[in-house]
């Protein structure tokens, strides 16, 4: 497989751009294709079968674009359809935010008490608990659904009093359980790291975007697929709809201007 083929990254919407940002920083030579299913977001309220059907369409599209690796930059897709993605993709490296986050949390915790904040679907799937306990059954995992944080991040209220109070409420039951590590189990949440550090300075934060980028770098190195070309990387962004605020939100997540956005309807 050609080393200069792109990495395919996908999400149910715009949050996966935090993973793209981390990949750009960790792997500056790599070409990237991103697909965000903005027409059908959120996935978290949909049935398992629907999520698998949508995921199949996205993976088909990325495989047609001859990607060399796939990164599932969505906790809901990773929890519900990760196995389907692996079936479709054959031998290429498949990375996902849950596996990378679980591994990093285990490497970080000292007292084996790990908190997870995520959307309701991700929490209900128990995917983080399963991923962590499969490697260390003695670890305690306390999960807290934090659905209000997604719209607050998209609104840009990253240091707003409303967001601060919401974070305090969500952290209360976790802090009462003496956790020392907190997994940010949604790709929107890395933007709240400064606020979370203020509210709980003693906690070690596990950012699923940076851990996924690191896992991707390791997987590409292990399979001899790292791009050693020094040409400027090619970044392409596909979405299934371009909502009014997409550019603003997308650029906030990506940390740079969002160019080469194309609309691609699936299904």
C-alpha positions as CSV (number, residue, x, y, z in Angstrom):
1,X,0.0,0.0,0.0
2,X,1.3,3.4,-0.9
3,X,2.6,5.5,2.0
4,X,1.3,8.7,0.6
5,X,-2.3,7.6,0.5
6,X,-4.5,9.6,3.0
7,X,-5.7,8.7,6.4
8,X,-9.5,8.5,6.5
9,X,-11.1,10.1,9.5
10,X,-14.9,10.2,10.2
11,X,-17.5,11.3,12.6
12,X,-21.2,11.8,12.9
13,X,-20.7,15.6,12.7
14,X,-18.1,18.2,13.4
15,X,-16.5,17.0,16.7
16,X,-14.1,14.7,15.0
17,X,-12.2,17.7,13.8
18,X,-10.5,17.8,17.2
19,X,-9.0,14.4,16.2
20,X,-8.0,15.8,12.8
21,X,-6.3,18.7,14.6
22,X,-4.3,16.3,16.8
23,X,-3.4,14.2,13.8
24,X,-2.1,17.3,11.9
25,X,0.1,18.2,14.9
26,X,1.4,14.6,15.5
27,X,1.7,13.5,11.9
28,X,2.4,16.7,9.8
29,X,3.4,14.8,6.7
30,X,0.1,12.8,6.4
31,X,-2.6,13.5,3.9
32,X,-6.1,13.4,5.5
33,X,-9.7,13.0,4.3
34,X,-12.4,13.8,6.8
35,X,-16.1,12.9,6.5
36,X,-18.6,14.4,8.9
37,X,-22.2,13.3,8.6
38,X,-23.6,16.7,9.4
39,X,-27.0,16.1,7.7
40,X,-27.8,13.2,10.0
41,X,-26.1,14.2,13.3
42,X,-26.7,13.4,16.1
43,X,-26.2,9.6,16.0
44,X,-26.6,9.2,19.7
45,X,-30.4,9.2,19.5
46,X,-30.6,6.7,16.6
47,X,-31.0,2.9,16.7
48,X,-28.0,0.6,16.5
49,X,-29.1,-0.6,13.1
50,X,-29.3,2.9,11.7
51,X,-25.9,3.8,13.1
52,X,-24.4,0.7,11.5
53,X,-26.1,1.5,8.2
54,X,-24.8,5.1,8.1
55,X,-21.3,4.0,9.2
56,X,-21.2,1.4,6.3
57,X,-22.0,4.2,3.8
58,X,-19.2,6.5,5.2
59,X,-16.6,3.7,5.2
60,X,-17.6,2.7,1.6
61,X,-17.0,6.3,0.6
62,X,-13.6,6.5,2.3
63,X,-12.5,3.2,0.9
64,X,-13.3,4.4,-2.6
65,X,-10.9,7.3,-1.9
66,X,-8.2,4.7,-1.3
67,X,-7.3,5.5,2.3
68,X,-4.5,3.6,4.0
69,X,-6.0,3.7,7.5
70,X,-9.3,4.6,9.1
71,X,-9.8,6.6,12.3
72,X,-13.2,6.4,14.0
73,X,-13.3,9.9,15.5
74,X,-16.8,9.4,17.1
75,X,-17.4,7.7,20.4
76,X,-20.9,6.6,19.4
77,X,-19.7,5.0,16.1
78,X,-16.8,3.3,17.9
79,X,-19.1,2.0,20.6
80,X,-21.9,0.7,18.2
81,X,-20.3,0.0,14.8
82,X,-16.5,-0.5,15.5
83,X,-16.7,-4.2,14.7
84,X,-18.5,-3.5,11.4
85,X,-15.8,-1.0,10.3
86,X,-13.1,-3.6,11.1
87,X,-15.0,-6.2,9.0
88,X,-15.2,-3.9,6.0
89,X,-11.6,-2.6,6.1
90,X,-9.7,-5.8,5.9
91,X,-6.1,-5.6,7.0
92,X,-5.6,-1.8,7.1
93,X,-5.0,-0.1,10.5
94,X,-8.3,0.9,12.2
95,X,-8.0,3.3,15.2
96,X,-10.8,4.5,17.4
97,X,-11.2,7.1,20.2
98,X,-12.5,4.6,22.7
99,X,-9.7,2.0,22.4
100,X,-7.0,4.8,22.5
101,X,-8.7,6.6,25.4
102,X,-9.0,3.4,27.5
103,X,-5.4,2.5,27.0
104,X,-4.2,6.0,27.9
105,X,-6.5,6.1,31.0
106,X,-5.0,2.8,32.3
107,X,-1.5,4.2,31.7
108,X,-2.3,7.4,33.6
109,X,-4.3,6.3,36.7
110,X,-2.5,5.7,40.0
111,X,-5.4,4.6,42.2
112,X,-7.3,2.6,39.5
113,X,-10.3,4.8,39.8
114,X,-11.2,6.3,36.4
115,X,-14.0,8.7,35.5
116,X,-15.6,9.0,32.1
117,X,-17.7,11.9,30.8
118,X,-19.4,11.2,27.5
119,X,-22.8,11.5,25.7
120,X,-25.7,9.4,27.0
121,X,-25.3,6.8,24.2
122,X,-21.6,6.3,24.8
123,X,-22.2,5.9,28.6
124,X,-25.1,3.5,28.0
125,X,-23.1,1.4,25.7
126,X,-20.6,0.7,28.5
127,X,-17.9,0.7,25.8
128,X,-15.2,2.5,27.9
129,X,-15.8,0.2,30.9
130,X,-15.5,-2.9,28.7
131,X,-12.3,-1.6,27.0
132,X,-10.7,-0.7,30.3
133,X,-11.8,-3.8,32.2
134,X,-10.6,-6.1,29.4
135,X,-7.1,-5.0,30.2
136,X,-7.4,-4.5,33.9
137,X,-10.5,-6.0,35.6
138,X,-9.7,-4.4,38.9
139,X,-10.0,-0.9,37.7
140,X,-13.1,1.1,38.9
141,X,-14.9,3.0,36.1
142,X,-17.4,5.7,37.0
143,X,-19.3,7.1,34.0
144,X,-21.3,10.3,33.8
145,X,-23.5,11.2,30.9
146,X,-22.8,14.9,30.1
147,X,-25.1,15.7,27.1
148,X,-25.4,19.5,27.8
149,X,-21.7,20.0,27.2
150,X,-22.0,19.4,23.4
151,X,-24.3,22.3,22.6
152,X,-22.4,24.6,25.0
153,X,-19.1,23.8,23.1
154,X,-20.8,24.4,19.8
155,X,-22.1,27.7,21.1
156,X,-18.5,28.7,21.9
157,X,-19.2,29.1,25.6
158,X,-15.9,27.5,26.6
159,X,-15.4,29.7,29.6
160,X,-18.9,30.8,30.3
161,X,-20.5,30.8,33.8
162,X,-23.3,28.5,32.5
163,X,-20.7,26.0,31.2
164,X,-18.7,26.2,34.5
165,X,-21.8,25.4,36.6
166,X,-22.8,22.6,34.2
167,X,-19.3,21.1,34.5
168,X,-19.4,21.3,38.3
169,X,-22.7,19.4,38.4
170,X,-21.5,16.7,36.1
171,X,-18.2,16.3,38.0
172,X,-19.8,16.1,41.5
173,X,-20.7,12.4,41.5
174,X,-17.3,11.5,40.0
175,X,-15.2,13.5,42.4
176,X,-17.2,12.0,45.3
177,X,-15.8,8.6,44.2
178,X,-12.2,9.7,44.5
179,X,-11.2,9.3,40.8
180,X,-7.7,10.5,39.8
181,X,-8.2,10.3,36.0
182,X,-10.9,11.7,33.8
183,X,-11.5,10.5,30.2
184,X,-13.0,13.1,27.9
185,X,-15.2,10.6,26.1
186,X,-16.6,12.9,23.5
187,X,-14.7,14.7,20.7
188,X,-16.3,18.0,21.7
189,X,-14.8,17.9,25.2
190,X,-11.1,18.6,24.5
191,X,-12.1,22.3,24.0
192,X,-13.2,22.3,27.7
193,X,-9.8,21.2,29.0
194,X,-8.8,24.6,30.4
195,X,-12.1,24.9,32.3
196,X,-11.9,21.3,33.5
197,X,-8.4,21.9,34.8
198,X,-9.6,24.9,36.7
199,X,-12.5,23.0,38.3
200,X,-10.6,19.8,39.1
201,X,-6.9,20.7,39.1
202,X,-5.9,17.4,40.7
203,X,-7.4,15.2,38.0
204,X,-5.3,13.8,35.1
205,X,-7.3,14.5,31.9
206,X,-7.2,11.9,29.1
207,X,-8.0,13.6,25.8
208,X,-9.3,11.1,23.3
209,X,-8.1,13.3,20.3
210,X,-4.4,13.3,21.3
211,X,-4.4,9.7,22.4
212,X,-6.0,8.6,19.1
213,X,-3.4,10.6,17.1
214,X,-0.6,8.9,19.1
215,X,-2.2,5.5,18.5
216,X,-2.4,6.3,14.8
217,X,1.2,7.3,14.6
218,X,2.2,4.0,16.3
219,X,0.0,1.9,14.0
220,X,1.4,3.5,10.9
221,X,5.0,3.1,12.1
222,X,4.3,-0.6,12.9
223,X,2.9,-1.3,9.4
224,X,5.6,0.8,7.6
225,X,2.9,3.2,6.3
226,X,4.2,6.5,7.6
227,X,4.4,9.1,4.8
228,X,8.0,10.1,4.4
229,X,7.3,12.6,1.6
230,X,8.1,16.2,2.3
231,X,5.4,17.6,0.0
232,X,2.8,19.8,1.7
233,X,0.0,17.6,3.0
234,X,-3.4,17.5,1.3
235,X,-6.4,18.0,3.6
236,X,-9.9,17.3,2.3
237,X,-13.1,17.8,4.2
238,X,-16.4,16.3,3.2
239,X,-19.8,16.8,4.9
240,X,-23.3,15.6,4.1
241,X,-24.7,19.1,4.7
242,X,-23.3,22.5,5.3
243,X,-25.3,24.1,8.1
244,X,-25.2,27.8,8.6
245,X,-22.7,27.8,11.5
246,X,-20.6,24.8,10.2
247,X,-17.6,27.0,9.1
248,X,-17.4,28.9,12.5
249,X,-17.8,25.7,14.6
250,X,-15.5,23.7,12.4
251,X,-12.7,26.3,12.5
252,X,-13.0,26.5,16.3
253,X,-12.5,22.7,16.5
254,X,-9.8,22.5,13.9
255,X,-7.8,25.6,15.2
256,X,-7.3,26.8,11.7
257,X,-9.2,27.9,8.6
258,X,-11.4,25.2,7.1
259,X,-10.8,25.1,3.4
260,X,-11.7,22.5,0.7
261,X,-15.1,21.7,2.2
262,X,-17.2,19.6,-0.2
263,X,-20.7,18.4,0.2
264,X,-21.2,14.7,-0.3
265,X,-24.6,13.1,0.2
266,X,-24.6,9.4,1.1
267,X,-27.3,6.8,1.0
